[in-house]
Amino acid sequence: MVLTYPAISLQTEPKTPFTPLLTLTLIVFLLVYLGLFLGGLPFLQLDRTGVALLGAIVLVATEVVPMDEVWKAVHPPTLALLFAFMVISAQLRLSGFYDWVVWRLDRLALPPRVLLGAVILAAALLSAVFSNDIVCLAMAPVLAETCRARRFDPVPFLLALACASNIGSAATLIGNPQNMLIGERLGLNFAEYLALAAAPVGLGLAITWATVLILGHGRWQAERHSAPTVSPQQRADDRPVALDRWQTAKGLGVAGILLAAFFWASWPRDLLALAGAGILLTSRRLHSQHMLGLVDWQLLVLFIGLFIVNHALQQTGIPTQIVTAFAGLGFDLQAPAPLFLASAVLSNLVSNVPAVMLLLPLAAESIRGPALALSSTLAGNLVIVSSIANIIVVQAAARHGISIDWATHARVGVPVTLGTLALAAWWLGML
């Protein structure tokens, strides 16, 4: 089933008259995106999710977005798909699968260069199916301790994990939240997108491996790191989970069936994924409270809030006027190359999910959808705050006494980001 999502017309639009409700909409939108840029609002105990939720509440309470329009604004298929794969990932975390992957790589006793490549490949493959944030959350603590045990410097491996998980998640329409949104909104074909993204993703992983090797100058011996400063609860959370073969097989089996269905079945992806999540929740051993406790409800609320805020802005007609004005200056945001560039820049200003929501109405045709998916995801390696996966890895490293500061991350993140974005732009025919 193909979903239609109308493109913005470049015909001259009459200027929107400023009314009290329009002024309120603009103020809420600007404050929300300022909060996304800053990570919160000054003097208020609000994070990005809280800012987006508060903005949505204001717009609904003042009937800028009437209650009967909320359901249309939030796009349930995207939320359903995102929730379902959070449940599948929770199954694999509780079954010890992610910890087992790192343990297995360690047992192979690979040389450092080969181990680095194996970590990159494993992180990318897992992120393409189970979401990069979940993969980093599960693998980073175990990888840090594995490197310590072998007296390797964990920093190159952790940076490679973060970069590879971001790049790998760009390979499919289920690898990260923004790709899920793009795929569901635009009705992109799962197999066609994978065929298009496979080459730039694969070469991007090679760029990551080469970059870490070159910058590391072949030095793998561990430097002295401070002792881990973790609370008993954090230590318990980071403790490896023993592999439960049956629960792992159950989770991987459901994921495999879903992937096959995405390739060959005509049923909506969100309904298929919900059915898979329902099967996993029907368990005699894993309590639903534990599985649902691993669902990222904050991210789901962030999506809902941003859906409402961006819907309100679109209704004003102002985005159409802005696009028309840029086109008059020779920068047509509906053309693939400008859209690719705008997505990469905006993703590093306000994060990739809000950037994609803002730019998605411009990506309704031809190559624009894949261009938006690749650019917004690959841009996530630039600096630490460019993606949640980076932040997760840095925080996990800190709990284990391993310091990864902005400069350390940027030495790998900047060349990887510029290289992979240039490669993707060339592959899509924009260079």
N, C-alpha and C positions, 0 to 999 in steps of 0.2 A: 504494500500500500504506500503510495507516495503522498506526502502531505504538502500542500501548497502554502507558500509563505511569500506574500507579494513583495516585489521589489519597490524601492522608493523611486518615484518619478522625478526626473530632473526638470520638469516644466516649472516655469516661474509660479511660485505660490504667493498668494496674498499674505502680507504680514499679519501675524496673529495679534489681535488686540489684547492688551494687558488688562486682565480682570483680577479681582482678589483671589479667585481659585487658581488662576494661572500663576500668579505671583507665589502663592503657597506651594504649588507643585514645583516650581523652579527652585525655591528656597530648600524644600525637602530634598530634591534631587542633588543639589549642590552640596548640602550638608552630608548626605549619605556618602557621596563619592569622595568628599573630603575625609570623612571618617575611614573609608576604605584605604585611602592613600596614607593616612597617618596611623592606621591601626586602631583608631578610636577617636573620641572627641575630647578636647581639653576640658578638664574639671569634672568629667563624668566617668563613672566606672562602667564604660561600655566598650566592648571589643567590636570587631567588624560585624559579627552576627547581630549583636545588640543594636548597633547603629542601623543596620538594614531593617531589622524588625521594628524598631521605633519609627523609622520613616514610613513603613507600610501601615503601621497603626494610625499614624497621623492622617495619612491619605484616605484610609477606610473610614475612620471616625468622622472626618469632615465630608465624607461622601464625594470626594474627588474621584475615588474609585468606589462606586456603589457595591454593596455586599453581593448582589447577584452577578457582578462582573468579576469577582475575585477568582472564582473557579475557572473562568476562561483565561484569566491573566496568568495563573500559576503553571499551566501546562502539566497536568497530572502524569502523562506518559513518561516524561523525563524524571519526575520524582519517583515514580514506581520503579523504573529501571535502576536508578541510583540506589534506592533502598534495597532492592532485591540483591544486587551485587555486594552491598555491605553485609547482608546476611550470609551470603556464600563465603565471603572473605572471613567473617567471624567464625564460621564452621572450621575453616582451615587453620585459623589461629588457635582455636581451642583444641584442635586435634594435634597440634605440634608440627604441622607440615612445614611451615616457613623455617622454624628452628632446625628441623631435620635437613632441609636443603643446605643450610650453612654448615651444619655438622658433617654432612656427606662430602661437601667440597673440601673441608679440612682433612677428612680421613683419606682423601686421595693423595695427600702429601705432595701437592703440585709445587713446582718452583714459583717464586713470587710473580714473575711476569705472566705465567700461565694461569695462576690463581686469580690474578687481577682480571684477566680476560674472562675466566669462568664466572666470577662475581658479576661482571658487567652483563654477560649473556643471560645468566640466571635472573638477575634483577629485571632486565628488559623483557624477557619472556613472561615472567610472572606479572609484571606491571601491565602488559598488554591485555591481560585477562582480568586480573583481580584488583586493579587500581594502584597507582604508584604510592599514594600515601600509606595505604595499608601495608604494602610490601616493605617500605622503609621503616614503618613503625615496628614491624615484626622482626626484620632482619638486622637492623642497625645494632641493637644491644648484643646480639649473639656474635655478629661479625667483629665487633670491638673486642670482645673477650677472646675470640678465636685468634685474632692477631696478637693479642698480648701473650697468649699461651705459646705461640710460635716465635715470639720475640720479633715480630714484624711491626713496623710503624703502621698503626691503624689508619692514619689520616688519609693516605692515598686511596686505600680501599673504601673508606667511608665516603670520600668525595666521588669516587667512581660509582658507588651505589646510588648516591643522590642523582648524579647526572644520567646514569643509565636508566634509572626508573622513570625519570621525566621523559627521556627520549623514547624508551620502549612503550610508554603509555600512548604515544602519538600514533602507534601502528594500527590501532583499532578504534572503533566507535564506542567501545566500552572501557577503554584504558584509563580514562579520567573523567571527572564530572563535565568539563567543558565539551569534550568530544561526544559524550552522551547527549548533551543538550543540542549540539549541532546536528548530530545524526537523527535525533527524534524530530526536531523542528523542521529540518529540511527533507526528511525521508530519504536519506542517503542509503545506497545499497551497501551492505556490510562487506561483501566480497570485493566489489569494485573499489571501495575506499582502501581496503587492505592491500590490494594489488598496486594502487597508486602510492601508498605511503611506505611500502616495504623497503624500497631502494633507499630513499633518504634516511629512513630510520636505521637500516643496516649499516650504511656508510657513516651515519652519525655515531653509532656505537664504536666503529673503528676509529673515528676521530677522538672520541673520549679515551679509548685505550692508549692511543699514541700520545695524546696530550699529557696524560698522567705519567706515562713512561718518560717522556722527554723532560718534563719539569722535575721529575724525581731524580734525574741523573743516575738512575740505577741504584740508588741508595734505599735499601729496604730495612736496615737495622732500626729497631725501635729507639726513639729518643726517650729521655726521662719524662714521664708525665706525672702530674700530681695524683695523689691518691683519690679514688672515687669519693665524692661527697654526696652520698645518697641516703635517703631515709629508709627505714626498714620496709615501708610500703613500696617505695620505688624499687628496692632490691628484689622484693617478691614479684613485682610486675615484670622486671627484666629477666627473671630466672627462666632458663629454657624449659619448654614444655615437652614432656616425653611424647614420642610419636604414638598416636592411636591409629593403627593401620586401618581399622574398619571405618572410623569416622573420616579419615583422610580419603579413603577410597570412595566413600559416599559423596564427599564434597567435590572431589575431582571428577567423579562420574557425572554428577549433575552439571558441572561446568562444561564437561566435554559434550554432553548431549545438547546443551544450550548453544554452544559454538556451532555444532553441526546444524542445528535448527536455524541459526542465524544465516548460515550459508545457503540452505536449501529449502527451508519452509517459508511459506508466505504469511504466516501469522505474525502479528505485531510483536516486536522484541520485548516490549514492556510486559505483555501478558505472559509470554513464555518465561521470562525471568521471574515474575511473581510466582508462577507455578513451581519453578525450581526452588525458590526460597521457601515456599509452603511445605514442600517435601522435606527439606532440611530441618524446618522447625518441628516437624512431626518426628520426634526422637524420644527414645526411652532413657537415654543416657545424658545428653547435653540439654540442660534446662534452658527454656526459652529466655529466662531472665538473664542468663549469662550471655547468650547470643545477642539479644537485643541490647544488652549493656555495651556491646562493642560497636553498635551502629552509631555513626556520627550524626546524631540528631542536630548538632549545631550547624553542620553543613546543609542539612535539609531545610532548617529554618532560614539560613542565609539565602538559599535558593528562593524560597517563598517570598521573603522580603524584597529581594531584588526583582523578582518577576513583577511584583505589584508596583514598585517604584518606577521601573522602566516602562511598564504598561501605561502608567499615568503620563510619563513624558511623551511617549509616542502619540498619545491622544491629543496632545497640544498642537502637533504639526510642526513644532520647532526643529526636531531633527531633520525633517525634510528640507526646511529652509537653510539649515547649516550645510547639508550635503550639497544643495544647489549653489550656495555661496562658494564653497570649496571648488566645485566643478568650474565655476566661472573664473577662478584663479588658476585653473590648469591642474588641479589636484582632485581628480574624480575618485572619490572613495568607493564607488561601485565598480571600479576597474580592479582586477586581481592584484596588481603590484602595489598600488596605494593602500588597498585594504590589508594586504600582507604586512606592509610596513607599519600601518596604524595599529594593527593588532599586536605586533611585537612591542611597540613603544608603550601602548596603553596597558598591556599585560604587566609591564614592570612598574607602572604607576599605581594601578588600583587592583592588581591581581588578575589572573586570566579569566576566572568565571565572570566577574563583573564586566570585564572588557568584552568578552564574547557576547554577553547579553546586550550590551550597548551597540555592538557592531553587527549582530546577527541579521537584522532586517536588510542589511546591504549585501548579504551573501546568498541571495535566493537563486542564483543561476550558475550554470557551468562549473568552472573550477573554483569558484569563490568559497564554497563550503569547505572543501579540503584545504584550501589555502589558509582559511581562518583557523581550522583545527591544528594544522601543522605549526603555523607561526605562533599562535597563543601558547602552545605546549612547549615548543623548543625554546621560546624566550624565557621559560621558567628556570633555566640554569644560570642566568646572568649573575645575580647576586643572591645572598641567603634568603631575603624576603620575597624573591620572585616566585617561589612556590612553597606550598606547605610541606612538600617532601623534603626540601632543603632544611627547613626549620626543624622538622622531626629528627633528621640525621644529626644536626648540630646539637640539639638538646640531648639526644641520646649519648652523643660523644661526651658532652659536658658531665653527665651523670657518672661517666666512667673515668673522669679525670683527664679527658682528652680535649684540648682547646682547638677549635676551628674558628678563627676570627674572620672578619670580612675580607681582609687582604689574602689570607690563605685560600679561602673559597674562590675569590675572584681570579686568582692566578690560574685556576682550572676552569671556573665557570665562564669567564669572559671569552677566552678563545674557543671553548666548546660551543657556546651560544652563537658567536659570530660565524664560526665554521659551519655549524649545522643549519643555521638560517640561510646562509649563502647557498649551501648545497640544495636545500629544499626549494629556494627561489629558482635556482637554475633548473632543477628537475621539473618544476611546474611551468617552465618556459617563460619566466619573468626576468631572466638575465641574459 
